[in-house]
Amino acid sequence: MEKPTPVPGQAAETGRREPAVWAALVAACAGQFLVVLDVSVVNVALPSVRRSLGLDESGLQWVANAYTITFAGFMLLGGRAADLFGRKQVFLTGLGLFTAASLAGGLAQEPWQLIAARVVQGVGAAVLAPSTLTILTTSFPEGPARVRAIGLWTAVGTGGGAAGGLVGGLLTDALGWRWVLLINVPVGALVLAGTALWLTERRERAVRRRLDLPGAVLVTASVGAVAYGIAQTEAHGWTDSASLLPLLGGLAGIAAFTAVEARSAEPLMPLRLFRVRSVWTANTVFFVCGTGFFAMWYFMSLYLQNVLGFSPVEAGCAFLPHTLSIIIGSQLAPRLMNRIEPRTLIAVGGLLAVAGFGWQSTMGADGTFLRTVLGPAVLMSFGAGLLMTPLASVATSGVAAGEMGAVSGLVNTARTVGGALGLSILATAAADRIASAAASGAAGPEALADGYAYAFRVAACFLLAGTLLVALLPRAGTASRPGGKPAEAARRVVST
């Protein structure tokens, strides 16, 4: 019989640094950076893609949506796969798919080839993203070391989203749109090689290698249908059958998935996890706050380029204060968590973000970067960084190591689907406001600025609702497993 090995990360607590722990941290952060970067980096290149491949509006929309829909749909499956088949194996599989699809997309000569590559890229990202958080939470025991690791993971991931516009603009202007995808190939190959060499595989001995196929098919199809329906609302509205049918079908599928999981001996998503207070409350906050936070990147990019006249590269540079503020907030959060209760810190971060969004909603057509953008950018981004690190820490507390992948998939799904839903609602609200302002005689930039400002006000309301829900989070040290037993600080794992 194999002897249990020490919980990874204990050396980090005592001052020593295990190579496997460093490898876990680097791999998780690099994988998360690539996944989040690719959500936004392609958007800047879409006009060039359209000219190069002759795409119509519908085809262009699918270049973006094909990635988003498969990304959202496969994340729960990807998260559970990490529990069953090993974090390292699933991480390498997801990153390999993502890298190969990036190469295929960058070399695409026909629209269908690019869209197919984006579908596979989304699947790879969905497998990769939950495993990055799972690697961290199983490599570091609950405590300061895990919080610091999650803080770095949050900073790198969120920074990737903020840097997407700048990276996409620079690559498109200097090398062409294909390099927006091809740049992933050398980076992905380097991370693959390093992970294969240095990352240690760890898995719970009791886990049996059996996948809940009915549950996997149901949840993937259902979440994908919901994501597809949300994506369709931008073109067809909420009441059109093109949006309504997939939305209703997806919700019915989720209900069927819940019924299947309740009867499954080895469920894909153990329903008992939703009786862990830290899991369901933190994911609810993630979902609600996600509906507001996505507006920061989307509508600010539109405001900078369509109203203030910034080029794509200039708009990307204008996001640097957002990036730096998020990094500072997410790195400061672990230090503050030693003195301040996590849910208090989450509430403070949420209120700062609400204030920043409210300030940003005062923007007009005569704005400037220094006067209109910089101050709100620092406030709402710092608040986001301060909120995300402790919230991710709470969401993954009180859970056994063998179920950490399922929880990580749930966290990423809640955040992504919440963001997609919020963006669709806010885009509709902004479009209606712009149309109303134009009908009242406002000039083009004035009408656009009014619509974007209105979106930020609505987003501030979403964030305020999410901040109020923080009261539901458990106090520090009270997260419990089903049945009310205190959570174990760490589970012993064995090398495989």
URHUGI-V983242 format. One record per pair of residues at least 4 apart in sequence whose ideal C-beta (glycine too) atoms are under 7 Angstrom apart, sorted by the first residue. I is the first residue (numbers start at 1). J is the second residue. Records with the same first field share a line. If there is no record, write none. Layout:
I->J / J
//
This chain:
2->494
4->492 / 494
5->494 / 495
6->10
7->141 / 490 / 492 / 493
8->18 / 20 / 21 / 139 / 140 / 202
9->13 / 21 / 139 / 140 / 141 / 145 / 146
10->14 / 141
11->16 / 17 / 18 / 21
12->17 / 21 / 140 / 145
13->143 / 145
17->21 / 22
19->23 / 198
20->24 / 199 / 200
21->25 / 139
22->26
23->27 / 195 / 198 / 199
24->28 / 135 / 136 / 139 / 199
25->29 / 149 / 152
26->30 / 194
27->31 / 91 / 135 / 191 / 195 / 199
28->32 / 132 / 135 / 136 / 153
29->33 / 152 / 153 / 156
30->34 / 191
31->35 / 91 / 95 / 128 / 132 / 191
32->36 / 129 / 132 / 153 / 156 / 157
33->37 / 156 / 157 / 160
34->38 / 98 / 184 / 187 / 188
35->125 / 128 / 129
36->157 / 160 / 161
37->41 / 160 / 163 / 164 / 167
38->42 / 67 / 125 / 184
39->161 / 164
40->161 / 164 / 165 / 297
41->164 / 167 / 168 / 180
42->46 / 63 / 64 / 168 / 180
43->64 / 168
44->165 / 168 / 169 / 172 / 312
45->49 / 168 / 172 / 177 / 180
46->50 / 60 / 63
47->51
48->52 / 172 / 177
49->53 / 55 / 63 / 177
50->55 / 60
52->177
53->110 / 111 / 114
55->59 / 60 / 111
56->60
57->61
58->62
59->111
61->65 / 235
62->66 / 115
63->114 / 115 / 118
64->68
65->69 / 231
66->70 / 115 / 118 / 119 / 122
67->71 / 118 / 121 / 122
68->72 / 122 / 227 / 231 / 420
69->73 / 122 / 224 / 227 / 228 / 231
70->74 / 119 / 122 / 123 / 126 / 224
71->75 / 122 / 125 / 126 / 416
72->223 / 224 / 227 / 413 / 416 / 417 / 420
73->220 / 223 / 224 / 227
74->78 / 123 / 126 / 127 / 220
75->79 / 126 / 129 / 130 / 409 / 412 / 413 / 416
76->80 / 219 / 223 / 268 / 269 / 409 / 410 / 413
77->81 / 216 / 219 / 220 / 268
78->82 / 90 / 94 / 126 / 127 / 130 / 131 / 409
79->130 / 134 / 405 / 406 / 408 / 409 / 410
80->84 / 268 / 269 / 405 / 406 / 409
81->85 / 90 / 127
82->87 / 90 / 130 / 131 / 134 / 405
83->207 / 402 / 403 / 404 / 405 / 406
84->207 / 209 / 211
85->89 / 90 / 209
86->90 / 201 / 203 / 496
87->91 / 131 / 134 / 135 / 138 / 201 / 202
88->92 / 195 / 199 / 201
89->93 / 201
90->94 / 127 / 131
91->95 / 128 / 131 / 135 / 195
92->96 / 192 / 195 / 196
93->97 / 127
94->98 / 124 / 127 / 128 / 131
95->99 / 128 / 188 / 191 / 192
96->100 / 192
97->101 / 120 / 123 / 124 / 127
98->102 / 121 / 124 / 125 / 128 / 184 / 188
99->103 / 184 / 185 / 188 / 189 / 192
100->104
101->105 / 117 / 120 / 121 / 124
102->106 / 121 / 181 / 182 / 184 / 185 / 188
103->107 / 182 / 185
104->108 / 117
105->114 / 117 / 118 / 121 / 181
106->178 / 181 / 182
108->113 / 114 / 117
109->113
111->115
112->116
113->117
114->118
115->119
116->120
117->121
118->122
119->123
120->124
121->125
122->126
123->127
124->128
125->129
127->131
128->132
129->412
130->134 / 405 / 408 / 409 / 412
131->135 / 405
132->153
133->137 / 153 / 408 / 411
134->138 / 404 / 405 / 408
135->139
136->140 / 146 / 149 / 150 / 153
137->146 / 396 / 404 / 408
138->202 / 401 / 404 / 493
140->145 / 146 / 149
141->145 / 146 / 489 / 490
142->146 / 397 / 489 / 490
143->489
144->148 / 334 / 338
145->149
146->150 / 393
147->151 / 334 / 337 / 389 / 393
148->152 / 334
149->153
150->154 / 389 / 392 / 393
151->155 / 330 / 331 / 333 / 334 / 389
152->156
153->157
154->158 / 330 / 385 / 388 / 389 / 392
155->159 / 326 / 327 / 330 / 331 / 385
156->160
158->162 / 326 / 330 / 384 / 385 / 388
159->163 / 323 / 326 / 327
160->164
161->297
162->297 / 319 / 322 / 323 / 326
163->167 / 323
164->168
165->169 / 301 / 312 / 315 / 316 / 319
166->170 / 313 / 316 / 317 / 319
167->171
168->172 / 180
169->173 / 312 / 313 / 315 / 316
170->174 / 313
171->175 / 179 / 180 / 183
172->176 / 177 / 180 / 312
173->313
175->179
178->182
179->183
183->187
184->188
185->189
186->190
187->191
188->192
189->193
190->194
191->195
192->196
193->197
194->198
195->199
200->495
201->496
202->493 / 495
203->207 / 496
204->401 / 402 / 493
205->494
206->402
207->402
208->266
210->266
211->216
212->216 / 264 / 266 / 267 / 268
213->217
214->218 / 260
215->219 / 257 / 260 / 261 / 264 / 267 / 268 / 269
216->220 / 268
217->221
218->222 / 253 / 256 / 257 / 260
219->223 / 257 / 268 / 269
220->224
221->225 / 253
222->226 / 250 / 253 / 254 / 257
223->227 / 250 / 413 / 417
224->228
225->229 / 246 / 249 / 250 / 253
226->230 / 247 / 250 / 251 / 417
227->231 / 417 / 420
228->232 / 246
229->243 / 246 / 247 / 250
230->420 / 421 / 424
232->236 / 242 / 243 / 246
233->237 / 238 / 243 / 424 / 428
234->424 / 427
236->240 / 242 / 243
237->243
238->243
239->244
240->244
241->245
243->247
244->248
245->249
246->250
247->251
248->252
249->253
250->254
251->255
252->256
253->257
254->258
255->259
256->260
257->261
258->262
260->264
261->267 / 268 / 269 / 271
262->271
267->271
269->406
270->403 / 406
272->482
273->279 / 399 / 403 / 406 / 407
274->279 / 280
275->482
276->398 / 399 / 479 / 480 / 481 / 482
277->281 / 474 / 479 / 480
278->282 / 394 / 395 / 397 / 398 / 474 / 479
279->283 / 395 / 399 / 407
280->284
281->285 / 472 / 473
282->286 / 391 / 394 / 395 / 473
283->287 / 395 / 410 / 411 / 414
284->288 / 469
285->289 / 391 / 466 / 469 / 470
286->290 / 391 / 395 / 411 / 414 / 415 / 418
287->414 / 418
288->418 / 462 / 465 / 466 / 469
289->293 / 350 / 463 / 466
290->294 / 414 / 415 / 418 / 419 / 422
291->418 / 419 / 421 / 422 / 462
292->357 / 422 / 459 / 460 / 462 / 463
293->384 / 419
294->298 / 419 / 422 / 423
295->299 / 422 / 423 / 426 / 455 / 456 / 459
296->300 / 380
297->301
298->302 / 423
299->303 / 430 / 452 / 455 / 456
300->304
301->305 / 315
302->306 / 452
303->307 / 308 / 363 / 449 / 452
304->308 / 310 / 315 / 318
305->310 / 315
306->448
307->365 / 445 / 448 / 449
308->367
310->314 / 315 / 318
311->315
312->316
313->317
314->318
318->369 / 373
319->323
320->324
321->325 / 374 / 377 / 378
322->326 / 377 / 381
323->327
324->328
325->329 / 377 / 378 / 381 / 382 / 385
326->330 / 381 / 384 / 385
327->331 / 385
328->332 / 382 / 385
329->333 / 349 / 382 / 383 / 384 / 385 / 386
330->385 / 388 / 389
332->336 / 386
333->337 / 345 / 385 / 386 / 389 / 390
334->389
336->340 / 345
337->342 / 345 / 390
340->344 / 345
341->475 / 476
342->346 / 390 / 393 / 394 / 476
343->347 / 470 / 473 / 475
344->348
345->349 / 386 / 390
346->350 / 387 / 390 / 391 / 470 / 473
347->351 / 467 / 470
348->352 / 386
349->353 / 383 / 384 / 386 / 387
350->354 / 383 / 387 / 463 / 466 / 467 / 470
351->355 / 467
352->356 / 379 / 382 / 383 / 386
353->357 / 380 / 383 / 384 / 387 / 463
354->358 / 460 / 463 / 464 / 467
355->359 / 379
356->360 / 376 / 379 / 380 / 383
357->361 / 380 / 456 / 459 / 460 / 463
358->460
359->375 / 376 / 379
360->376 / 380 / 456
361->453 / 456 / 457 / 460
362->453
363->367 / 372 / 449 / 453
364->449
365->445 / 446 / 449
367->371 / 372
368->372
369->373 / 374
370->374
373->377
374->378
375->379
376->380
377->381
378->382
379->383
380->384
381->385
382->386
383->387
384->388
387->391
388->392
389->393
390->394
391->395
392->396 / 411
393->397
394->473
395->407 / 411
396->404 / 407 / 408
397->479 / 487
398->479 / 480 / 481 / 487
399->403 / 404 / 407
400->491
401->491 / 493
403->407
404->408
405->409
406->410
407->411
408->412
409->413
410->414
411->415
412->416
413->417
414->418
415->419
416->420
417->421
418->422
419->423
420->424
421->425
422->426 / 462
423->427
424->428
425->429
426->430 / 455 / 458 / 459
427->431
428->432
429->433 / 454 / 455 / 458
430->434 / 451 / 452 / 454 / 455
431->435 / 451
432->436
433->437 / 450 / 451 / 454
434->438 / 447 / 448 / 450 / 451
435->439
436->440
437->442 / 446 / 447 / 450 / 451
438->442 / 447
442->446 / 447 / 450
443->447
444->448
445->449
446->450
447->451
448->452
449->453
450->454
451->455
452->456
453->457
454->458
455->459
456->460
458->462
459->463
460->464
461->465
462->466
463->467
464->468
465->469
474->478 / 479
479->487
480->484 / 485 / 486 / 487
481->485 / 487
//
